[in-house]
Amino acid sequence: MELPANIITPTAFCDRVKLAFKGIPNVEVLIRDEAWAEEQGMRTLLSDTHGTAEPAKFLEIHYRGAAEDAQPLAFVGKGITFDSGGISLKPGLGMKLMRGDMGGAAAVVAAAWAIAQLQLPVNLIVATPLTENLPGPSATKPGDVIYSMNGKSVEVDNTDAEGRLVLSDAIYYISSHYKPHTLVDVATLTGAIVISLGEAYSGVFSTSDSLWNELHEAGEAEFDRFWRMPLDEEYGPQIYSSNADLCNTGGRPGGSCTAALFLKAFVDGIEAKDGSDAPLRWAHIDIAGSMESTRPSPYCEKGMTGRPVRALIEFVRKLSQAK
């Protein structure tokens, strides 16, 4: 997360991951290009790529530590290697921090690396959509309407709310294609979570009480702490009343809550049927506040924190013992 965006481009990110996982058993690294994403119908993801000359990538890591037929766990991480805000340009002051907007991708990849090194007995799939968000001549404009991979139409009210666009297609692809029992996405998603929680806690939005409890326990054990936030349809009208099925922003009130509700619309398998439990447990972790430490803490010096890598490793370790 600390390296500048001219060093960690989407291509360079993938190259470093291939090198890091080289020689680790039971791991496959797949690097997809924009043509592949186009074939999949990942139009919301590709909408973020229009303003940059850097080719986007869709990185997958498959770790097979359990039986081949064992249902996998999945991580998805937001991988914006630099976020200028696009046409909805951010203020210049402090914009260099946005080199870390790939922090979600970095965290899930790092956690996967440790899980594979530890040879934990789970099957894990990791996906990171990787691109820059820049205001180039072909960039997506406020007011544009895009049809996502799952068929929902999305109005782009603000191009600086780009993370949920790349995540929406990635989450739908992983949840519908691989059918995991649990999916956790990690993203430096909203300024609103910084206002809510500062840097002490990462915000968690989840459809599953059991998943929340497991994440909370892991975070407490590793002092990589989480706080549960409301995932409630009460916030829905803020993003449902636009020129499309969904709007990518819902205004300032409850900004992290509307962002999480937006992502929920793209998770396949969270609806319970016939009175049984939902086939998929989902949690969204917003690390926009916890991504950086502005003062030394028991684990972190000042700078990018790498959270929630420790908590994710502990979560999977405990999960693997329970299976």
LINKA-V892075 format. One record per pair of residues at least 4 apart in sequence whose C-alpha atoms are under 6 Angstrom apart, sorted by the first residue. I is the first residue (numbers start at 1). J is the second residue. D is the distance in Angstrom with one decimal. If there is no record, write none. Layout:
[[I & J & D] [I & J & D]]
This chain:
[[1 & 100 & 4.7] [1 & 103 & 5.7] [4 & 99 & 5.6] [5 & 9 & 5.9] [5 & 81 & 6.0] [5 & 82 & 5.8] [5 & 99 & 5.4] [8 & 12 & 5.3] [8 & 13 & 5.5] [9 & 13 & 6.0] [9 & 81 & 6.0] [10 & 56 & 6.0] [10 & 57 & 6.0] [10 & 130 & 5.3] [10 & 131 & 5.7] [26 & 63 & 5.7] [26 & 64 & 5.2] [27 & 62 & 5.6] [27 & 63 & 4.5] [28 & 61 & 5.8] [28 & 62 & 5.1] [29 & 60 & 5.9] [29 & 61 & 4.6] [30 & 59 & 5.9] [30 & 60 & 5.0] [31 & 58 & 6.0] [31 & 59 & 4.7] [32 & 57 & 5.7] [32 & 58 & 4.9] [33 & 57 & 5.0] [37 & 42 & 5.3] [38 & 42 & 5.8] [41 & 149 & 5.0] [42 & 149 & 5.0] [42 & 169 & 5.6] [43 & 47 & 6.0] [43 & 148 & 5.4] [44 & 148 & 5.2] [44 & 165 & 5.2] [45 & 165 & 5.7] [45 & 166 & 4.0] [48 & 133 & 5.9] [50 & 138 & 5.4] [50 & 139 & 4.6] [51 & 134 & 4.9] [51 & 135 & 5.1] [51 & 136 & 3.9] [51 & 138 & 5.4] [51 & 139 & 3.9] [52 & 134 & 5.6] [56 & 130 & 5.6] [56 & 131 & 4.6] [57 & 130 & 5.1] [58 & 128 & 5.9] [58 & 129 & 4.6] [58 & 130 & 6.0] [59 & 127 & 5.5] [59 & 128 & 5.2] [60 & 126 & 5.5] [60 & 127 & 4.5] [61 & 125 & 5.7] [61 & 126 & 5.0] [62 & 124 & 5.9] [62 & 125 & 4.7] [63 & 123 & 5.7] [63 & 124 & 5.1] [64 & 123 & 4.6] [65 & 121 & 4.5] [65 & 122 & 4.8] [65 & 123 & 5.3] [66 & 121 & 4.9] [66 & 122 & 4.8] [66 & 123 & 5.5] [71 & 180 & 5.9] [72 & 123 & 4.7] [72 & 124 & 5.4] [72 & 180 & 4.8] [73 & 124 & 4.9] [73 & 180 & 5.2] [73 & 181 & 5.9] [73 & 182 & 5.1] [74 & 124 & 5.6] [74 & 125 & 4.7] [74 & 126 & 5.7] [74 & 183 & 4.7] [75 & 126 & 4.7] [75 & 183 & 5.7] [75 & 184 & 5.0] [75 & 185 & 5.6] [76 & 126 & 5.7] [76 & 127 & 4.8] [76 & 128 & 5.8] [76 & 185 & 4.5] [77 & 104 & 4.4] [77 & 105 & 3.9] [77 & 108 & 6.0] [77 & 128 & 4.9] [77 & 185 & 5.6] [77 & 186 & 4.9] [77 & 187 & 5.9] [78 & 102 & 5.8] [78 & 104 & 4.9] [78 & 105 & 5.1] [78 & 187 & 5.0] [79 & 102 & 3.9] [79 & 105 & 4.9] [79 & 128 & 5.9] [79 & 129 & 5.5] [79 & 130 & 4.4] [80 & 101 & 5.2] [80 & 102 & 4.6] [80 & 130 & 5.6] [80 & 131 & 5.1] [80 & 132 & 5.3] [81 & 99 & 5.9] [81 & 101 & 5.9] [81 & 102 & 5.0] [81 & 131 & 6.0] [81 & 132 & 5.3] [82 & 98 & 5.5] [82 & 99 & 4.8] [82 & 132 & 5.0] [83 & 98 & 5.4] [83 & 133 & 4.9] [84 & 89 & 5.9] [84 & 90 & 5.9] [84 & 133 & 5.9] [84 & 134 & 5.6] [85 & 89 & 4.5] [85 & 90 & 5.2] [85 & 160 & 4.0] [86 & 133 & 5.4] [86 & 134 & 4.4] [86 & 135 & 4.2] [86 & 159 & 5.6] [87 & 135 & 4.8] [88 & 159 & 5.4] [88 & 160 & 5.7] [101 & 188 & 5.9] [103 & 107 & 6.0] [104 & 186 & 4.7] [104 & 187 & 4.3] [105 & 128 & 5.4] [107 & 309 & 5.3] [111 & 309 & 5.2] [111 & 313 & 5.7] [115 & 120 & 5.8] [121 & 320 & 5.9] [135 & 139 & 5.6] [142 & 156 & 5.4] [142 & 157 & 5.0] [142 & 158 & 5.4] [143 & 156 & 5.3] [143 & 157 & 5.4] [144 & 155 & 5.8] [144 & 156 & 5.4] [145 & 154 & 5.4] [145 & 155 & 4.4] [146 & 153 & 5.6] [146 & 154 & 5.2] [147 & 151 & 5.8] [147 & 152 & 5.7] [147 & 153 & 4.4] [148 & 152 & 5.5] [149 & 169 & 5.7] [153 & 244 & 5.2] [153 & 245 & 5.1] [154 & 244 & 5.4] [154 & 246 & 4.9] [154 & 247 & 5.6] [155 & 244 & 5.6] [155 & 247 & 4.7] [156 & 248 & 5.4] [164 & 168 & 5.8] [167 & 171 & 5.8] [168 & 263 & 5.8] [168 & 266 & 5.6] [169 & 173 & 6.0] [171 & 175 & 5.9] [172 & 176 & 5.8] [172 & 266 & 5.1] [172 & 267 & 5.4] [173 & 177 & 5.6] [174 & 178 & 5.6] [175 & 179 & 5.2] [175 & 268 & 5.3] [176 & 268 & 5.5] [181 & 280 & 4.8] [182 & 280 & 5.4] [182 & 281 & 4.6] [182 & 282 & 5.8] [183 & 282 & 4.9] [184 & 282 & 5.8] [184 & 283 & 4.8] [184 & 284 & 5.8] [185 & 284 & 4.9] [186 & 285 & 4.8] [187 & 286 & 5.2] [187 & 287 & 5.8] [188 & 286 & 5.7] [188 & 287 & 4.8] [188 & 288 & 4.0] [189 & 286 & 5.7] [189 & 288 & 5.7] [190 & 256 & 5.7] [190 & 288 & 6.0] [192 & 255 & 5.3] [192 & 256 & 5.3] [193 & 197 & 5.9] [193 & 256 & 5.6] [194 & 198 & 4.6] [194 & 289 & 4.3] [197 & 201 & 5.9] [198 & 289 & 5.3] [199 & 289 & 4.5] [199 & 290 & 4.2] [201 & 225 & 5.2] [201 & 226 & 5.0] [202 & 226 & 4.8] [202 & 286 & 5.9] [202 & 287 & 5.1] [202 & 290 & 5.7] [203 & 226 & 5.8] [203 & 227 & 5.1] [203 & 228 & 6.0] [203 & 285 & 5.6] [203 & 286 & 5.1] [204 & 227 & 5.9] [204 & 228 & 4.8] [204 & 229 & 5.7] [204 & 284 & 5.7] [204 & 285 & 4.6] [205 & 229 & 5.4] [205 & 231 & 5.7] [205 & 283 & 5.6] [205 & 284 & 5.2] [206 & 282 & 5.7] [206 & 283 & 4.2] [207 & 282 & 5.8] [208 & 281 & 5.6] [212 & 216 & 6.0] [215 & 315 & 6.0] [216 & 226 & 5.9] [218 & 311 & 5.2] [218 & 314 & 5.5] [218 & 315 & 5.2] [219 & 223 & 5.7] [219 & 224 & 4.6] [219 & 225 & 4.4] [219 & 311 & 4.8] [220 & 225 & 5.6] [222 & 311 & 5.9] [224 & 311 & 5.7] [236 & 240 & 5.9] [237 & 241 & 5.8] [238 & 250 & 4.6] [239 & 246 & 5.6] [239 & 247 & 4.8] [239 & 250 & 4.9] [240 & 246 & 5.1] [269 & 279 & 5.6] [269 & 280 & 5.1] [270 & 278 & 5.1] [270 & 280 & 5.2] [271 & 278 & 5.3] [272 & 276 & 5.9] [272 & 277 & 5.2] [272 & 278 & 3.9] [287 & 291 & 5.5] [291 & 304 & 5.7] [291 & 305 & 5.5] [292 & 303 & 5.4] [292 & 304 & 4.3] [292 & 305 & 5.4] [293 & 302 & 5.0] [293 & 303 & 5.2] [294 & 302 & 5.2] [295 & 302 & 5.2] [296 & 300 & 5.7] [296 & 301 & 4.4] [296 & 302 & 5.3] [311 & 315 & 6.0] [316 & 320 & 5.9]]
